[in-house]
Amino acid sequence: MWKRILATAHRLGFTRNETLVLLFLVAVISVGSLISEWRPADARGAVDIRASYRASDSIFAQRSRQALTEARDASESEPRPASPAGDSRGEMVNLNTASAAQLMSLPGIGPVTAERILDYRQTYGPFQTVEDLVKVKSIGEKKLQRIRQFITVE
């Protein structure tokens, strides 16, 4: 019988080693299927995957609520400045006279962007309107909308 299997496999284009691997896989799959069918239904241990996800989701939700509560408590205990510019008097930042430090106190403006604003002001002169700020590289409409309430042009 073994010779017949090898001859048939050879006609199909399989080598001897390929035939052995194929027969091994068929045998393992067959034995596994038979064992799983012969086991009693209650021994199969059907797992509800949704239950495991629900458990991990509830842990995530609990940790998220805890982090939010801690962040809220921390922010309530810290004194808040009158404006994001850090000026206790709540004054606006004038784009035409502001220093790099004053510009960096604006939300989303770092040292590189502040330097670009100063370079633009030196090259092209004072800003005519607040909207002229979008001409500076790395400042778009979104960033302008975020800082508009804290800047002015005089």
C-alpha positions in Angstrom: 0.0 0.0 0.0 2.9 2.4 0.8 4.3 1.9 -2.7 0.9 2.7 -4.2 0.7 6.0 -2.2 4.2 7.0 -3.2 3.5 6.1 -6.9 0.3 8.2 -6.9 2.1 11.1 -5.2 4.9 10.9 -7.7 2.5 11.1 -10.6 0.9 14.2 -9.0 4.4 15.8 -8.8 5.2 15.3 -5.2 8.7 14.2 -3.9 9.0 11.5 -1.3 9.6 14.0 1.5 6.6 16.1 0.4 4.5 13.0 0.5 5.6 12.1 4.0 4.8 15.6 5.3 1.4 15.6 3.6 0.6 12.2 5.1 1.7 13.4 8.5 -0.5 16.5 8.4 -3.5 14.4 7.3 -2.9 12.0 10.1 -2.6 14.7 12.8 -5.7 16.6 11.6 -7.7 13.4 11.5 -6.7 12.3 15.0 -7.4 15.8 16.3 -10.8 15.8 14.7 -11.7 12.4 16.1 -10.6 13.3 19.6 -12.6 16.5 19.6 -15.7 14.6 18.4 -15.4 11.8 21.0 -15.0 14.2 23.9 -18.3 14.9 25.8 -19.9 18.2 24.9 -19.5 19.6 28.5 -15.7 18.9 28.5 -15.1 21.0 25.4 -15.2 24.2 27.5 -16.9 26.5 25.1 -15.3 29.9 25.8 -17.4 33.1 25.4 -14.8 35.5 24.0 -17.2 38.5 24.6 -17.1 37.9 28.3 -13.3 38.2 28.3 -13.5 41.5 26.4 -16.2 42.8 28.8 -13.9 42.1 31.7 -10.9 43.9 30.2 -13.2 46.7 29.0 -14.6 47.3 32.5 -11.0 47.4 33.9 -10.1 50.0 31.2 -13.2 52.1 32.0 -12.5 52.0 35.7 -8.9 53.1 35.2 -10.0 55.9 32.8 -12.5 57.2 35.3 -9.9 57.1 38.0 -7.3 59.0 35.8 -9.9 61.6 34.9 -10.8 62.1 38.6 -7.2 62.5 39.6 -6.5 65.0 36.7 -9.6 67.0 37.7 -8.6 67.1 41.3 -5.0 68.1 40.4 -6.2 70.9 38.1 -8.6 72.2 40.7 -5.9 72.4 43.4 -3.5 74.4 41.1 -3.9 78.2 40.7 -4.8 79.1 37.2 -3.3 82.1 35.4 -5.6 84.7 34.0 -4.6 83.8 30.4 -2.7 81.1 28.7 -0.1 83.8 27.9 0.8 83.6 31.5 0.2 87.3 32.1 -1.5 87.7 35.5 -3.1 90.9 34.3 -4.7 89.0 31.3 -3.3 91.4 28.7 -3.2 90.5 25.0 0.1 89.7 23.2 0.8 92.3 20.5 2.3 90.5 17.5 4.2 93.6 16.5 6.0 94.3 19.8 6.1 90.8 21.5 9.4 89.2 22.4 10.1 85.5 21.7 9.3 84.7 25.4 5.9 86.4 25.1 5.1 84.6 21.8 6.1 81.2 23.4 3.6 81.8 26.2 0.8 81.4 23.6 -0.7 77.9 23.2 1.0 75.9 20.5 3.8 78.4 19.9 7.3 77.0 20.6 10.7 78.5 20.2 11.0 77.7 16.5 7.6 79.2 15.6 8.3 82.3 17.8 11.6 82.8 16.0 9.7 82.5 12.6 7.2 85.1 13.7 10.1 87.5 14.7 11.9 86.8 11.4 8.7 87.5 9.4 8.2 90.7 11.3 11.7 91.8 10.6 11.6 90.9 7.0 8.1 92.1 6.0 7.4 94.7 8.7 4.6 94.8 11.2 1.6 92.7 10.9 -1.4 94.6 9.6 -4.1 92.2 10.8 -4.2 89.1 13.1 -5.0 87.0 10.0 -1.5 87.9 8.5 -0.1 85.5 11.0 -1.0 82.6 8.7 1.7 83.8 6.3 4.3 82.6 8.8 5.5 79.0 8.2 3.9 76.4 10.6 0.9 78.6 11.5 -2.3 77.6 9.9 -5.9 78.4 10.3 -6.4 75.9 13.2 -3.5 77.3 15.2 -4.6 80.9 14.5 -8.1 80.1 15.8 -6.6 78.6 19.0 -4.5 81.7 19.8 -6.7 84.4 18.2 -8.3 85.3 21.6 -4.9 86.0 23.1 -3.2 88.1 20.3 -3.7 91.6 18.9 -2.1 93.9 16.3 -1.7 97.5 17.2 
